Amino acid sequence: MTNATVNLDAAVDVLVTQKSRDEYGQIGSKNDQQSIARSRRAVDGYGFRPPSGATTPALEGAGTVSPIPDQYGLGWPAKSTLGRLYETPDERATREQNLAAAVRTVLECIGEDPDRDGLLRTPERYAQALLWMTRGYEERLTDVINDAVFAEDHDEMVIVRDIDVFSLCEHHLVPFTGKISIGYIPNKLVLGLSKLARIAETFSRRLQVQERLTRQIAIAVEEAIKPRGVAVVMEATHMCMTMRGVQKPGATTVTSTMRGCFRESAKTREEFLTLIRSPSSLGRH
């Protein structure tokens, strides 16, 4: 176990204790504290930290200026995220080996022979693929946004629409894919257009549910440039609905998050929804 892991566990214990003291007026058993923390996370829906960095545990070896109010610039790190973010090459190799061994066990459990020719290297391949598909845990929003925040006297709607995203459902670890449209009305600051797509990519490359993904993107944009309002709409197809369970190919799920003036003004909200649904004129002759 690395020092970073030990420190992280200690920080989580401090966080849980503090939360139970602040919210319930007393400190119960550690199991009670962990139950309280899990319940709180379930209500907030953002993973590790509730609102905007208020309870992100402090660890050694981090700390940069970030437009995201989380000292690591991550945006809702999970319990093991920091360990993965700061791991050494040797620790990375150990992580891949452990994951490959787990995949080999899965193959055996479904009745396959992991030693046959077609599956000999499958555990290693899948371990590398899964780490790539969840690389959002290794991307800091402070690096994604970087210095692409600009002062501009623009107070009309900015929209980047039809951003392709690919993610993994955290309930079944199967893919869901779709498109996201992001809009905001600046308040003296604008964000580089490609950064909207990069923010969507970072959050989608984590284990997700579509509802949380939509909201996290909106809050990240809001935290970065403090616009007058942010709107995010996502439409996706979930493999957990089409290839298993209810098995309904063609069914899509639409989620939205409206913040600021988009939530307060029906006219602003209607303009955004109309613009993202209108046919593109690009490529027309």
C-alpha positions in Angstrom: 0.0 0.0 0.0 1.4 3.4 -1.0 1.7 6.4 1.3 -0.8 8.2 -0.9 -3.3 5.5 -0.3 -2.7 5.6 3.4 -3.0 9.3 3.5 -6.2 9.2 1.4 -7.8 6.7 3.7 -6.9 8.8 6.7 -8.3 11.9 5.0 -11.6 10.1 4.2 -11.9 9.0 7.9 -11.4 12.6 8.9 -14.0 13.8 6.4 -16.6 11.2 7.5 -16.0 12.1 11.2 -16.4 15.8 10.5 -19.5 15.3 8.4 -21.2 13.2 11.1 -20.2 15.8 13.8 -21.4 18.7 11.7 -24.7 17.2 10.5 -25.7 15.0 13.4 -24.1 16.7 16.4 -22.3 13.6 17.6 -19.8 11.0 16.4 -21.1 7.4 16.1 -19.3 4.3 15.2 -17.1 4.2 12.1 -19.7 2.1 10.3 -22.4 4.7 11.2 -20.1 7.4 9.9 -19.5 5.6 6.7 -23.2 5.0 6.3 -23.9 8.6 6.8 -21.3 9.6 4.2 -22.7 7.1 1.7 -26.2 8.4 2.2 -25.0 12.0 1.8 -23.2 11.1 -1.4 -26.3 9.4 -2.7 -28.4 12.6 -2.1 -25.8 14.9 -3.6 -25.2 12.5 -6.5 -21.8 13.8 -7.4 -19.6 10.9 -6.2 -17.0 11.9 -3.6 -17.5 15.6 -2.8 -20.8 17.5 -2.4 -20.9 21.2 -3.5 -17.8 22.6 -5.1 -14.8 21.4 -3.3 -16.1 22.1 0.2 -15.2 18.7 1.5 -12.5 17.4 -0.8 -9.8 15.9 1.6 -6.4 17.5 1.7 -3.5 15.3 0.7 0.2 16.0 0.2 1.7 16.6 -3.2 -1.1 18.6 -4.8 -2.3 22.1 -5.1 -2.5 24.3 -8.2 -4.6 27.3 -9.0 -7.7 26.1 -10.8 -10.9 27.6 -12.1 -12.6 24.6 -10.6 -13.0 25.0 -6.8 -11.4 21.7 -6.0 -7.7 22.0 -5.1 -6.8 19.1 -7.4 -8.8 20.5 -10.3 -10.5 17.1 -10.8 -14.2 17.8 -10.2 -15.7 15.1 -7.9 -12.8 12.7 -7.4 -13.8 9.3 -6.1 -12.1 7.7 -3.1 -9.3 6.1 -5.2 -9.0 8.7 -7.9 -6.1 10.6 -6.3 -4.2 7.3 -5.9 -4.6 6.7 -9.6 -3.8 10.2 -10.6 -0.5 10.4 -8.7 0.7 6.7 -9.1 4.2 5.9 -10.3 4.9 3.8 -13.4 5.5 0.8 -11.1 2.2 1.3 -9.4 0.5 1.7 -12.7 2.0 -1.7 -13.9 0.8 -3.3 -10.7 -2.7 -1.9 -11.2 -2.8 -3.4 -14.7 -1.6 -6.8 -13.5 -4.3 -6.8 -10.7 -7.0 -5.9 -13.2 -5.8 -8.5 -15.7 -5.9 -11.2 -13.0 -9.5 -10.1 -12.2 -10.5 -10.4 -15.9 -9.0 -13.9 -16.0 -11.2 -14.8 -13.1 -14.2 -13.5 -14.9 -13.4 -15.6 -17.9 -13.2 -18.7 -15.8 -16.4 -17.9 -14.0 -18.4 -17.6 -17.2 -17.2 -21.1 -18.3 -14.4 -20.1 -20.6 -10.8 -21.3 -20.8 -8.5 -18.2 -20.4 -5.6 -20.4 -21.7 -7.0 -21.1 -25.1 -5.4 -19.2 -28.1 -8.1 -16.6 -28.6 -8.2 -15.6 -24.9 -4.5 -15.8 -23.9 -3.9 -12.1 -24.0 -7.5 -11.0 -23.5 -7.1 -10.2 -19.7 -4.1 -7.8 -20.5 -5.9 -6.3 -23.5 -9.1 -5.7 -21.5 -7.2 -4.3 -18.5 -5.5 -1.7 -20.8 -8.8 -1.0 -22.6 -10.7 -0.4 -19.4 -8.1 1.9 -18.0 -8.3 3.8 -21.3 -12.1 4.0 -21.3 -12.0 5.4 -17.7 -9.1 7.7 -18.3 -11.3 10.6 -17.1 -10.2 9.7 -13.6 -6.6 10.7 -14.6 -7.6 14.0 -16.2 -7.6 17.2 -14.2 -10.2 19.8 -15.2 -7.7 22.4 -14.4 -5.4 21.0 -17.1 -8.3 20.5 -19.5 -9.5 24.1 -19.2 -5.9 25.3 -18.8 -5.8 29.0 -19.7 -8.6 29.0 -22.2 -10.7 31.5 -20.3 -11.0 34.8 -22.1 -12.4 38.2 -21.2 -15.0 39.1 -23.9 -17.9 41.6 -24.0 -20.3 39.1 -25.3 -23.7 38.6 -23.6 -25.5 36.3 -26.1 -25.9 32.6 -26.1 -22.9 30.3 -27.0 -23.7 26.8 -27.9 -21.6 23.8 -28.9 -24.0 21.0 -29.9 -24.0 17.4 -31.0 -20.8 16.4 -29.1 -20.3 12.7 -29.4 -19.7 11.0 -26.0 -19.0 7.4 -25.0 -19.3 6.2 -21.4 -19.7 3.2 -19.2 -22.9 2.6 -17.1 -21.7 2.2 -13.5 -24.5 -0.3 -12.8 -23.6 -2.9 -15.5 -20.3 -1.7 -16.9 -21.6 -1.7 -20.4 -21.5 1.3 -22.8 -23.9 4.1 -23.4 -23.3 6.5 -26.2 -24.9 9.7 -27.4 -24.6 13.4 -28.1 -24.4 16.3 -25.8 -25.2 20.0 -26.5 -23.9 22.6 -24.1 -24.9 26.3 -24.0 -24.2 29.2 -21.8 -24.6 33.0 -21.6 -21.3 34.6 -20.7 -20.9 37.1 -17.9 -17.7 38.9 -19.2 -15.8 35.6 -19.6 -15.9 33.0 -22.4 -14.5 29.5 -22.5 -12.5 28.1 -25.5 -15.0 26.2 -27.6 -13.0 23.0 -27.7 -12.9 23.0 -23.9 -16.7 22.4 -23.7 -16.1 19.2 -25.7 -13.1 18.3 -23.5 -15.1 18.8 -20.3 -17.8 16.5 -21.7 -15.1 13.9 -22.6 -13.5 14.0 -19.2 -16.6 13.3 -17.3 -17.9 10.7 -19.8 -14.7 8.7 -19.4 -15.6 7.7 -15.9 -18.2 5.2 -14.6 -21.4 7.2 -15.0 -25.1 7.5 -15.0 -26.5 9.8 -17.6 -28.3 12.0 -15.1 -25.1 12.7 -13.2 -23.0 13.2 -16.3 -25.3 15.9 -17.6 -25.3 17.7 -14.3 -21.5 17.5 -13.7 -20.8 19.0 -17.1 -23.1 22.0 -16.4 -21.7 22.6 -13.0 -18.1 22.4 -14.3 -18.8 25.1 -16.9 -20.6 27.2 -14.2 -17.6 26.9 -11.8 -15.1 27.7 -14.5 -16.4 31.0 -15.9 -19.4 32.0 -13.7 -21.8 32.6 -16.6 -25.3 34.0 -16.3 -26.6 30.5 -17.0 -25.6 27.1 -18.3 -27.8 24.5 -20.2 -26.8 20.9 -21.1 -29.0 18.4 -22.9 -27.9 14.8 -23.6 -29.5 12.1 -25.6 -28.1 8.6 -25.4 -28.6 4.9 -26.1 -27.9 2.5 -23.3 -26.6 -1.0 -24.0 -28.0 -2.1 -20.6 -31.5 -1.5 -22.1 -30.8 -2.8 -25.6 -28.6 -5.9 -25.3 -29.9 -7.1 -21.9 -32.8 -6.7 -19.5 -35.8 -5.1 -21.2 -34.0 -5.4 -24.6 -35.5 -2.4 -26.4 -33.3 -1.4 -29.3 -34.0 2.2 -30.5 -35.0 3.5 -27.1 -33.2 6.7 -26.2 -32.8 8.6 -22.9 -32.9 12.4 -22.8 -31.6 14.3 -19.8 -31.2 18.0 -19.2 -29.7 20.4 -16.7 -30.7 24.1 -16.7 -28.9 26.5 -14.4 -29.1 30.3 -13.8 -31.0 32.2 -16.4 -31.9 29.0 -18.4 -33.8 27.7 -15.4 -35.3 31.1 -14.5 -36.4 32.2 -17.9 -38.7 30.1 -20.1 -37.9 32.2 -23.1 -34.2 31.7 -22.7 -34.7 28.0 -22.2 -36.9 27.8 -25.3 -34.4 29.6 -27.5 -31.7 27.1 -26.5 -33.9 24.1 -27.1 -34.9 25.4 -30.5 -31.4 26.1 -31.5 -30.1 22.6 -30.6 -32.9 21.0 -32.4 -32.8 23.0 -35.6 -31.2 21.4 -38.7 -27.6 22.4 -39.3 -27.0 24.6 -42.3 -23.4 23.5 -42.7 -22.6 21.6 -45.9 -25.7 23.0 -47.7 -25.2 24.4 -51.2 
